[in-house]
Amino acid sequence: MEPPRSLLVVGAVTWLLYLIATSVTTWSRLRHIPGPFSAGFSKWWLIRRQMTGKLVLDLQDVCKKYGPIVRIGPDWVVTSDPAEIRRIWSLRSGYSRSPWYRGLRFDPSKDTIITTSDNKEHARVRAHVLPGYQGRGLEDPEPVVDAQLAKFIALVEHKYISSPTALRPLDMSNAMQFLTQDIISAIEFGSPFGYLDADADMYGIIAIFEALLGSVMVMALFPFLVKLLALPIVRPLLPKPTDPQGPGRLLGLVKEHVDARYDGDASAHGKLLRNDVLQSFVESGLSRDEVESEALIHMVGGTDTTALALRNAVFFVASNVVAYRKLQFEIDTAVRETSLSSSDIVPCSRARAMPYLQAAIKEALRMWPPVMGLMSRSSEKDDTICGLRVPAGTHVAWSALAVMKNQDIFGPDAEVFDPERWLNAAPEQLKDMEAVQGLVFAGGTRWECLGKRLAQIELEKALFELFRRFDFSMVDPIHPFSWVSFGTTVHHGMRVKITARENHQDE
């Protein structure tokens, strides 16, 4: 028996009224905050732009258009105000990581130092892993970095030096990843994975990780999906340590090293440094599962971002003739004054005394920060941001590019790569610039990057040695590379022509 037509009409009207009421309620929550109209009713504006890989540009654009706080979803806002970001990220702000971070879990049922939203739990884990990241009582990281950097230099000299009769381009999209992967694995486990020896993406780990990033960032917008991934019926589809390729293989490599430490079977891994990062984690009081999870995070978090920073720095310097000449002049002067031989790698103590090198690093990090995800926080209490009320539970994101291109802080030419802004700024302006640029590493906040010290060592040494020994130019200066940004930026096709510098010779 069919229901009366009038009943169907009543049901349809009721459903329509419910949808309208829900939409109005959703919209009204943040109606006083400007932003794209459609963003008030659904996450579609945010999802669509996240899927393109260009969300970082869209966030910068809406902040330019609407102001320092913008609505980008029914319960999402983004701010470009550096002072507000520092306050929100500070230790006593009352904010914690929002549910967005659940989407970054490797194991959908477990949190790590970079995904936990519980501030007390974050502080507990951070206290355990901090000595390992900071190198307290561990092997000096400089010789480890030097050894892998020397191997990278030898690889370039052997395979990628171009001549007037032969072009041998280096794809820096991959090469810098190989370098940072071997540096981090050597520091963490006592021996490198061997990317530089193979000059290849071993086990397809890098390529598959990059392919998954877009899906991960979209999933982070729907935290409930992470719970579905933890279901027994879904788990077999996720990466496993027994996988021969991709993220699963990385899980397996980490697990092998952790098992060797706990079970005493170190022979399969050669000579292991017992005062490396992994051993610090083992002795820190973390559980075995936690050690495995944090070791994986150390590998992943310390490679992509530093490789990106290195690529960006080479690109920005190579694209600016004034910066290029001044940096190489400072490097050449340092080589003469310290009598560095061609087999020597510059010590950090010397690199940190080089104003232009340090300025170039700061400027490259400012121009395109290695991490530009939404990085949203939320509070259990209502707040006021940029003079507007923000209800409790709202996701508060940041626009990294809008912050780092702030003309009030960095000057009217903030869109331009100019290391000299750091050398010519008045003391008060320099203080403000350094405070804002420090947000690249979440400096001075609860969530300050644990790998900042090592990243700085890698950047200083690599940039010094690369521009000391080689000249760089883009193979295709019109289209130097393609890119997408899903939390961190992925480059493809960054082909560079490298020639040996004529005035570089053995001392």
N, C-alpha and C positions, 0 to 999 in steps of 0.2 A: 504494500500500500504506500503510495507516494505521499510525502508530507504536503499539507496545503501550501499553495503558492504564497499565501500571505505570511506563513511561518518562515519560508525561505527568505522572503523580502525583509522581514523583521531581523532574522539572523544576520543577513548581509549588512543591513544598516547598522546593527549593533557592533559588528566587527569593524566596520568602517569608522564608526564613532570612537571605538577603542583605539584604533590606529591613530586617528587624529589627536585624541587626548594624550596618548603616549608621546606622539611627536611634539605636541605643544609643551608638554611637561619637560621632555628632554631638551627642547630648544630654550625654554625659559630659564633653565638652571644657570646658563652662562650668557643670557641674552644681552647683558650690559657690556660684554667684552667684544670688541670688533673682530671681524674675520670673514672669510668666505661664507656666503649665505648657506650653502649646502652643508657646510661643516657642522652646523648647528643641529642637524637632524640625523646624521649617520656618520660612520667612520669612512664612508666611501671616498671622500676627498683625500683623506690620509692614506688609505689603502692604495688607491690608484697611483698616487705619486710615489709611494714607497716602492711599488712594483716596477716603476720606470728606472729606478736606480739614481734618480736625480732629485730626491727629496731634499737634499742639503741645499740645492739652489732654490727650490720652492719655498723653503722655510725662510731663507734670506730675503726672497722677494716679498713674502707677505709681511715680514717685519718692516721692510722699507715702505710698503703700501699702507699698513694699518697702524704701525707704531710698535712700541717696545713689548707689548703683550698682545697676543693674537689668539683667537679661538680657532683650533684646527680640527676639532672633533666634538661630539656631544659632551664629553668629560675630559677634553684635552685642551691645554693652552701651551703656547710656546713663548718664551721671552728672550729678548736680545739684550737685556740690561745686565751688564757685568756685575754691578753691585748687588742686584737681586739674586743673581746666580750664586755668587759667593756666599750670600746670606743663607740661601736655601740649602746649599751644599755643606754649610758649616756644621760643626760638631753639635751645637745646642739649638739647632733651628727647629727641632720638632718634626723634621721631614725624614722619611726613609725611602728606600728604593720602591718604586711602584711595582705592581704586578707585571708590568712590561718585561721586567728582567727574567721572569720565569721562562720566557721564550728562548733565552740564551743557554739554558741548561743542556749539557751533553747527555746526562742521564735524566730523563724526565721526572724521576722520583727523588733526585738529590740536588741540593744546592751546593754551591762552591763560593769562594771568596768574591767572585764577580756576579753572582746571581742572588745571594741571600738578601732578603728585604728586612730581616730582623737585625736591628742595629747592634744589639748585644751579641748576637751570634757572629755578626761581621767582625766586631771588635775581638771576640775570642779567637776566631780563626786567623785574623790578621796578626795578633800577638804571636801565634805559633809560627806563621810562615815568614814574618818580617825579617828575622835574622838571616834566613836563606836568601831573600831578595837583596838585602843590604850587604851580604857578604861577611857578616860578623863571624870571625874565627874560621872562615873558609879560605880556600885557595884564592890567591889574588887573581881577579878576572882578567887583568891586562894581558898576561902572557897567553891566556887561552884565546882572547880576542886577536892578539897579534898572530898567533899560529894560523888561525883560520883566514885572517885577512891576507897574510903572506901567501896562503894557498890560492886565494881568489886572485891576487895579483899575478901569480904564476900562470893561472888558467887564462887570464886575459892576454898575457904576453905570449903564451903558446898558441892560442887559437883565434884571438879576436883583434889583433893589431892589423889595421888596414894600411895599405900602401898606395902610391899613385896608380898602380896597375891592378890592385886587387882590393875589393871591398869585402870586409869580414865583419858584418854588423853583430853586435851583441844585443840580445833582447833583455833589457834590464828588468822587464816585467817578471821574468823568471830568475835572472841571475842574482838579484838582491835577495830574493827569497831563499835561494840556495845558501847564500852567505849567512843570513841570519838564522836559518834552520840549523846549520852546523855550529854556529857560535853558541846558540842556546842549548842544543843537545850536549855539546862538550862541557858547558858550564854546569848543566843540570845533572848529567849522568857520568861525566868523567871522560867521555869519548864522543866524537861527532857521529851523526847518522851516516855521513858520507855523501851528501848532495853534491859537494864540490868535486869530489873524486869522480862521481858518475856524470857530472854536468847534466843532470836530468832530474825531473820530478819523480823521485823514487816512490813507487807504489801508487802513483797518481794522487797522492795525498793533497797536494796544493790545488790541483785542478778541480778535484771533486769538492773540496771545502769551498772553493770559490763559487762553484755551481750551486751549492746549497745555501749560500748566504742570503739570497733574495727571499727564499721560502722561509728561512729562519726569522728574518726581520718582519715579514708579514704575519707569521704565527705569533710573534711577540705582541702583536696588537690584539690577539685573542687568547689570553692566558689559559682559558679553560681547555683549549686544544691540547695543551701540554699534559693535562690529566688523561686525555684519551690516549696519548702516546705511551702512558705508563700501564695501560691495560694489557693483560697477558696475551690477548689475541693480536695486539699490535706489536709488542716487543720484538718478536722474531724478525720483523721487517727493519728494525733499527740496526745501525752499525754494531758489529761485535768484534771482540779482540781476535777472533779466529779468521776474520775476513782477510783475503790476500791483498786487497787494494783499498784505497781511500781512507776515510776517517777511522774505519774499523782497524785498519793496519796500524795506524798511529796509536789507537787504544792498546793494541797488542804489543807494540814496542815499549810503551810506557809500562804496561803490566809486567813484561819480561824483566825490566830493570828493577821494578819494585819487588817482584818475587825474589830476584837475586839477592836483594838487600836483606829481606826477611828470612829467606830460606838458606842463605849462605852459598848459593851457586853463582859465583861471580865469574867463573872460568869462561863462560860463553861470551862474555862481554869484554874480554881482555883486561887490561889494567884499569881498575876503577879507582877513582879518587875518593877516598873515604871522608874527605872534607869538602864535598861538593854540595850543591843545592839539595839534591835528593836526600843525602845523608842528614842534612840539617832538618828536613821535613820529618824523616824517620825518627830522629832523636828529639823532636819538638813536643811530643806528647799527643800528636794527632793519631787517630785510629788508622789502621792499614788502609781501609777504604778511603778515608780522607786524604791520606798521603797520595794514593793513586789519583784521586780527583784533582788535587791541587798541583800535582806534577804535570798532569795533562793541561791544566789551565796555564801553567807557567810556559809550557811549550807553545801553545797556540797564541796566547796573549803577547808573548815576547818576540814573535817572529814577523807576522803580517804587518803590524804597526810600524816596527822599526824599519823593515824593508821598504814600506811606503815612504817613510820620512827620508830615507836615503835616496830613493828614486826622485822624490820631489826636489830635494836639495840639489842634486846633480842637474835636473832639468832647469830649475830656476836660475842657477848660476850660469849654466851653459847658454841660457837664453838672454843673458844680460851682460853685454860686453864690458861694461864698467866694473861690475861686480867680479866678473871672471878675471880681469887683469889685476885688480886689487887683491883678490884672494891669492892668486898665484904669486904675486910679488911678496906678500906676507909669508907665504909658505917657503918660497925660495930663500928669503932672508933668514927664516928660522933654520933651514937646512944648513946654511953657511955658518950661522952663529953657533950652532950646536954640534957641527961636524957629524951629522947623521950620514952614515954610509947607505948605499942603495939597499943593503940587506936589513937595515934597521927600520923598525916601525916607530913612529913618533910616540913618546910617552905622554900620558895625559897631563902630567905636570907642565909640559911645554905647550901642548895644545890649548890648555886653559888660560895661558898667558898671551894668547893671540886674539886681540880685539876683533879683527875683521872676521876671522873664522867663527868666533862665538856669535857675532852679529848675524852672519849668514845663516847659521843654524837656527837662531831664534826667529829670524825672518821667514825661513822656509817652513818652520812649524806653524808660524802665525798665518801664513798665506793659505795653507791647506793642512789643517790638523789631522793627525793620523786616525783619530777616533772622532766621528761626527754623527753617531747614532742619536736617537732622541734622548737617551739617558734620563728618562723621566723620574721625578720624585713625587711623592704625595704625602699629605699630612692628614692626621685625624681631626684637625681643627681648622676652622675657617682662617683664612689669611688675607692679607692685603698685599698685592704685588703691583708695582708701578701705579699705585693709587687706586686700584680696582679690587673689589672683593672677589676672592677665589674660594668657593665652597670647599669644605673638607672632602677628601677623596678624589679631588681633581688631579689628573696627571699633568705635571708641570715639566715640559721639555725645554731644551735650549736650542738656539740656532747658532751653531759653532761659527759659521761664516759671517753671520751678522755681527757677532761679538768681536771676532778677530779683524773685521773690516770697519770697525767703529771709528768714524772720522774724528769724533771728539777726543778719543784716546790716542789714535795713531796718526792723526793729521789728515788733511784733505786728499792726500795721495795714498790713502790706506789700501787701495786696490792694487798698488804697484809694489813689486818686489824691490825693496831698497834697504840693504843691510845698514846703510849709513844713518838711517833714522835712529838706530840704537847707539850710534857714536856721537851724534850731534844734538841729542835731546837734552834739555835742561834737566837738572837733578829731579825736580818734582814730577816733570812729565815722564822721565825715565822710570821713576818709581811706579807711577800709574800704569805705564806700558807693561812693565815686568809683572805687575800683579795680574793684569788681564791676560797677558800671554801665558802666564803660569796655569791658567785654566785648561790649557791643552793637556796637562797632566793632572788636572784637578788639584793643583798645588794649593796647600794651605787649608784643605778641606778634609772631611771625614774619609772621603774616598780617593785620596791622593794615590796616583799610580805607583804601585810597588816596584815596577821595573824601570822607573825613571833614571836611576843612577846608571844602570847598565846601558840603557838606550843612549844616554849622553856619551858614554865611553865609546860605543860603536860609531856614533855619528862623528865625533871628533876625530877619531883615528881614521875611519874610512874616507871621510872627505879630504883630510889632509893628504893621505897617501894617494888617493885617486887623482887629485888635481896636481900633486907633486910630480907624478910619473907620466900622466897621460893628458891628451887634449880630447875634448868631447864635442861632438856636434850631432844634431838629430838627423837621421837619414831622411825623414820626411818632415821638414819644419812646418809645413802647412797643416798637416795632420799627424802630429808627433806620436799620438797614441789614442786609444779609445779607453773609456773608463765608465764604471758604474760605482755607486757608493751605497753599500748596505752595512751601515755601522762603521766599517772601514772601507777604503777605496781600493778597488781592483783595477789594475792597469792591464791592458793587452796591447801587444805590438809596439812596445816602446823600444824601437830599434835605434841603437846609437852607433855612430862611427867613432872609433877610437884610434888615435895615433900616438906613438911614443913621442914624448917631448924631446926636442933636439938638445936642449941644454941640461937634460937629466942624465947624469953619468955617475959612475962609481967615484966615491971620494978617495 
